[in-house]
Amino acid sequence: MYEYLIGKVTGITPAYIVLENQGIGYQIQCGNPYYYVGKETQETRIYVHQVIREDAHQLFGFKTVEEKKLFLRLISVSGIGPKSGLAIMANDDHLGLIQAIESQDGAYLTKFPGVGKKTAQQLILDLQGKLGDIIEEGLPAKQPQLFDGTHHLEEALAALKALGYSEKEVKKVEKELQQTICTTTDEYLRVALKMIMKK
């Protein structure tokens, strides 16, 4: 129903942002809500996908149309729901994800929350050879955002839990993160996701 929304970000939580458009605040779930910190005064375009269920109407948001396309391909796979798809997208290494599918690297794929061996194989079976157009269209480069604050690490850990990572998985990277110097929540979250994928 919606292709994108343009407005100002008025709220950021570990699981979603609030985008205000013409007096209405839209709750939009994102893989990394903290990407939008520092952009609150700017008009921001967010590509969205709406999921309607009996008990909820949800909006999932993406920085680019290519990211939205990748998300739609992911949730077309049996066993991948919107929340799992969003957790996979949060890693932000989308080219690495596509390469893992193309090279049949099931071990890499099972590191995402909600993705077991069977679902990883289904991802490979359904999507191998079908994501080249997204690469050709161009996925965005990573853009670290700087902002002031004092609870970046805690916010990043909360975001990991919101994405579906277990308490055990979060605890595993927490000690390493405490020894890592990052200036933003966005940066802490990116580092944490890389750590999880390497373990």
N, C-alpha and C positions, 0 to 999 in steps of 0.2 A: 504493500500500500504506500509506504513512504520510501523515497530514494535517499533523501538526506534532509537534515534540519540545520538551519543557520540561526545562531543565537549566541548568548554569552553564558559561559560556565559560571554558575552561582553556588555550586556545592560539589565537594569531592569527598568520597568515602573509599574504603578499601575495595568495594565491590562495584560502585557505580558513580556516575557524575549526574548533576542536575543541569540541564541546559534550558535557559529561559528564552522563550520566543513569544513575543507579543503578549506578555503577561502570564504565560503558562509555563510552568516548570516541568520539563520532561525528564523522568528518571531513565537514564540510559546505562545499561551494564556494559562495561569495557574490560578488556584484558588487563590494561594498565591505566587505571583512572588518573594516576599521578603524572602521566604524560601532559595533562592539561593544566597542571599547576604553573602559574605565571602567565597564563593566557586569559585570565578572567576578564580583563578589560577589553579583549579583542573580540571581534565578530568571528565565530568559529563555525566551520562547516563540518558536520559529522554525518557520515554515511550510516544509515540505520537499516536494520532488518527487524520486522515485527513478528513476534510469535504469539498467537492467540490460543489460549487454552480455556477450559471451563472455569478454572480457578484463578487465572491470571492473564493479563495482557502485558507482554514484556517487549522492551526495545533493546536491541544489542547494537553497540556503536563501533565505528571503525574510522581510522584517519583518512583512508583512501578507498576508492572504488575497487582497487585491486585486492585490498585486504578483505573487503566485503565479499568479493567473488570467491576468494580462498575459503572463507568461513562457510559460505553456502555449499561449496564442494565438500567440505569436511562433514557438515551435518547431513549431507545426502547419503553418507555411509551408514549402514546398519550398525547400531551400537554407539553412534556418536550423536549425542544430544547437544542443544545449544550451549549448556554450561561446559561440557567437555570440549566442545569446539572452541569456546572462548578461552579456556585454560590452555589449549594448544596454541592459540594465536598469541597469548600473552608473552610467550618466549621471545617474540619479536625477531627471531632468526628464521624468517619464512623461507628464505632460499635453502637454509639447512634442512628445514622440514621437508621441502619438496625433494631435495637430494636424498634424504633418508627414504622417502617413498620410492623414488626411482631406483635406488640401489638395494631395495628390499631389506633395509636395516630395521628389522622388527625390534631389536633390543633398544634402539634409540627411541622408538615410538612408545614403548611400554613405560618410559619414564614419565610420561604425562599422566596426570591424575585421571582415573576413569578409563584408562586404556590398558587392557590386558593383552595377552598374546593373541587371542582370537580376534579382538578388535583391531590390533595392529596388522594382522594378516588381511583383514577385510579392507583396511585402509589401502594397503598395497594393491590388493586385487582390484578394488574399485577405481583407484585414482592413478595408478601407475601409467605414465604416458599421456595423462589427460590434464596436466597442469602447466604445460609448456607455454600456453597463451598468456598465462598470468605472469610468467617470467619475462616474456617478450614485451608485455605492456609496461613492465617496470614496477618493482616493489621499492618503497621508499627506504632511503638510508636511515640509520639510527640517528636520532637527534637528541642528545642529552639536554635537559632543561635545568637551569640554575634558579634556585629560590632560597629564601631565608626560612629557618625553622629549626626546631630542636628535637623532634621526635621522628626523624626520617627512618631510622632502623625499625622502630616499633610499628610504624605505618606500613613498611614493606613486609614485615612478618604477618601483619593482619591481612594484607592483600594476598599473600600466599595462601592463607587459610581460606579466604573468600573464594579463591580460585579452585579450591578442592584438595589442596595438599594436606596430608595428615599432620597431626601434632608431632609425630616422630620424625617425619621428613623435615618439618620446619626447625625442629630442635637440632637436627644434624647440621644445618647450614648456619644456625644462629651464632655458634661459637666462632666460626670462620668469619662471619660478617662483622662480629665485634672487633675483629683484628683488621678489618678493612676500612680504609678512609674513603667515605663517599660524601658528597656535598648535597645530595638530593635523595628523596624517597624513590624517585624514578630510577636513579642510578643504583641504589641498594637493591631494588626489585630486579633489575636487569642482571646484576651480579649474582643474586640468589638463584635466579632461574638457570643461569649458566652452570652454577655449582651443582644444582640438582640434576641437570642433564648429563653432567660428567661423571656422576657417582654410579 
